[in-house]
């Protein structure tokens, strides 16, 4: 999956966590600050990949595989963001931007090491 597709999947996941029964493409466009035609192209790829379902002009839903993948992406993002902010003391906007970039390229091994470190860092 491309970094762009991961961003769209994560956005759908974040919006679905707000308690909505489904996600509107206009909300995805607004969250990612992109044009609706860009969202429509991404949604087609995510549908073809089996990560989401959507009827034309209807709400977007994560599939079981899409939910699993989105949760993983979101977890990487949050862990990296917390690491940058709390451990390295990077300012919030920069930490957010850097975490978004890093989540797509970081190895599983390094991510596991950061995750383990963060567990110990926040434990009493």
Secondary structure in CASP SS format (residue, H / E / C, confidence):
PFRMAT SS
TARGET T0000
AUTHOR 0000-0000-0000
METHOD secondary structure of the structure
MODEL  1
X C 1.00
X C 1.00
X H 1.00
X H 1.00
X H 1.00
X H 1.00
X H 1.00
X H 1.00
X H 1.00
X H 1.00
X H 1.00
X H 1.00
X H 1.00
X H 1.00
X H 1.00
X H 1.00
X C 1.00
X C 1.00
X C 1.00
X C 1.00
X C 1.00
X C 1.00
X E 1.00
X C 1.00
X H 1.00
X H 1.00
X H 1.00
X H 1.00
X H 1.00
X H 1.00
X H 1.00
X H 1.00
X C 1.00
X C 1.00
X C 1.00
X H 1.00
X H 1.00
X H 1.00
X H 1.00
X H 1.00
X H 1.00
X H 1.00
X H 1.00
X H 1.00
X H 1.00
X H 1.00
X H 1.00
X H 1.00
X C 1.00
X C 1.00
X C 1.00
X E 1.00
X E 1.00
X E 1.00
X C 1.00
X C 1.00
X C 1.00
X C 1.00
X C 1.00
X E 1.00
X E 1.00
X E 1.00
X C 1.00
X H 1.00
X H 1.00
X H 1.00
X H 1.00
X H 1.00
X H 1.00
X H 1.00
X H 1.00
X H 1.00
X H 1.00
X H 1.00
X H 1.00
X H 1.00
X H 1.00
X H 1.00
X H 1.00
X H 1.00
X H 1.00
X H 1.00
X H 1.00
X H 1.00
X H 1.00
X H 1.00
X H 1.00
X C 1.00
X C 1.00
X C 1.00
X C 1.00
X H 1.00
X H 1.00
X H 1.00
X H 1.00
X H 1.00
X H 1.00
X H 1.00
X H 1.00
X H 1.00
X H 1.00
X H 1.00
X C 1.00
X C 1.00
X C 1.00
X C 1.00
X C 1.00
X H 1.00
X H 1.00
X H 1.00
X H 1.00
X H 1.00
X H 1.00
X H 1.00
X H 1.00
X H 1.00
X H 1.00
X H 1.00
X H 1.00
X H 1.00
X H 1.00
X H 1.00
X C 1.00
X C 1.00
END
